Amino acid sequence: MDLSTVFKIKPLLFALGLGIIDTLLLSTTKFISIGVLKYPFIILVCILYGIQPLIFLNALGNESMSIMNLLWDVMSNIFVSLIGIYYFNETISNMKYLGIILSIISLTILSIEEK
């Protein structure tokens, strides 16, 4: 079975790109907040966030706004949470881990190609 017949790959790739951008920029913001980077770096973060609408615009050619936004948000939430937990050593409860697992399940469901 070809995965592209089961899942919409292009919207997932757009969501992956948007999620990676969020992860990098939110991690940079965390570095600023803990003093690793100087405050003026936040200007760079704001400027780089400006490219996301352009990527989202291109993504809309492959999926509806509703689903594309959910794919982006969930992908970003998963990545940023994992960076927070594993890189910044933030602790979360078992219930929050369950929420992350459910996010992964929802991402899978949202990317299924309907006939």
C-alpha positions as CSV (number, residue, x, y, z in Angstrom):
1,M,0.0,0.0,0.0
2,D,1.3,3.4,-1.0
3,L,1.2,5.9,1.9
4,S,0.4,8.7,-0.4
5,T,-3.0,7.1,-1.2
6,V,-3.7,6.9,2.6
7,F,-2.3,10.2,3.8
8,K,-2.1,13.7,2.2
9,I,1.6,14.1,2.1
10,K,1.9,17.8,0.9
11,P,-0.1,19.3,3.7
12,L,2.0,17.3,6.2
13,L,5.2,18.6,4.7
14,F,3.9,22.2,4.9
15,A,2.9,21.6,8.5
16,L,6.3,20.0,9.2
17,G,8.0,23.1,7.8
18,L,5.8,25.5,9.7
19,G,6.3,23.4,12.9
20,I,10.1,23.5,12.5
21,I,10.0,27.3,12.1
22,D,7.9,27.5,15.2
23,T,10.2,25.2,17.1
24,L,13.4,27.1,16.1
25,L,11.8,30.5,16.8
26,L,10.2,29.6,20.1
27,S,13.5,27.9,21.2
28,T,15.3,31.1,20.4
29,T,12.7,33.0,22.4
30,K,13.4,30.6,25.3
31,F,17.1,31.2,25.0
32,I,16.4,35.0,25.2
33,S,14.2,34.5,28.3
34,I,16.9,32.5,30.2
35,G,19.7,35.0,29.2
36,V,21.6,32.8,26.8
37,L,20.8,35.3,24.0
38,K,20.5,39.0,24.3
39,Y,17.1,40.7,24.1
40,P,17.6,42.3,20.6
41,F,17.4,38.8,19.1
42,I,13.7,39.0,19.6
43,I,13.5,41.4,16.7
44,L,15.0,38.7,14.4
45,V,12.4,36.2,15.8
46,C,9.6,38.7,14.9
47,I,10.9,39.2,11.4
48,L,11.3,35.5,10.7
49,Y,7.8,34.8,11.9
50,G,6.7,37.0,9.0
51,I,7.5,34.3,6.4
52,Q,5.0,31.8,7.9
53,P,1.9,33.4,6.2
54,L,3.7,33.0,2.8
55,I,4.2,29.3,3.5
56,F,0.7,28.9,4.8
57,L,-0.6,30.6,1.6
58,N,1.1,28.0,-0.5
59,A,-0.2,25.2,1.8
60,L,-3.8,26.3,1.1
61,G,-3.5,25.0,-2.4
62,N,-3.3,21.5,-0.9
63,E,-5.7,21.6,2.0
64,S,-8.5,23.7,3.5
65,M,-7.6,26.5,5.9
66,S,-9.3,24.7,8.8
67,I,-7.3,21.5,8.5
68,M,-4.1,23.1,7.5
69,N,-4.1,25.3,10.5
70,L,-4.8,22.3,12.8
71,L,-2.0,20.4,11.1
72,W,0.4,23.3,11.7
73,D,-0.7,23.9,15.3
74,V,-0.5,20.3,16.3
75,M,2.9,19.7,14.6
76,S,4.2,22.8,16.2
77,N,2.8,21.8,19.6
78,I,4.4,18.4,19.5
79,F,7.8,19.6,18.4
80,V,8.0,22.5,20.8
81,S,6.8,20.3,23.7
82,L,9.5,17.7,22.9
83,I,12.2,20.4,22.8
84,G,11.0,21.8,26.1
85,I,11.1,18.4,27.7
86,Y,14.2,16.9,26.2
87,Y,16.4,19.9,25.5
88,F,15.4,22.4,28.2
89,N,14.6,19.6,30.8
90,E,11.1,20.9,31.5
91,T,9.0,18.5,33.5
92,I,5.4,17.6,32.7
93,S,3.0,15.2,34.3
94,N,1.8,11.9,33.0
95,M,-1.5,13.4,32.0
96,K,0.4,16.0,29.8
97,Y,2.3,13.2,28.2
98,L,-1.0,11.6,27.4
99,G,-2.1,14.9,25.8
100,I,1.0,14.8,23.6
101,I,0.3,11.2,22.5
102,L,-3.3,12.2,21.7
103,S,-1.9,15.1,19.6
104,I,0.1,12.7,17.6
105,I,-3.0,10.6,17.1
106,S,-5.0,13.6,16.0
107,L,-2.3,14.6,13.5
108,T,-2.5,11.2,12.0
109,I,-6.3,11.4,11.7
110,L,-6.2,14.9,10.2
111,S,-3.8,13.8,7.5
112,I,-5.8,10.9,6.3
113,E,-6.9,11.2,2.6
114,E,-10.7,10.8,2.3
115,K,-12.1,9.4,-0.9
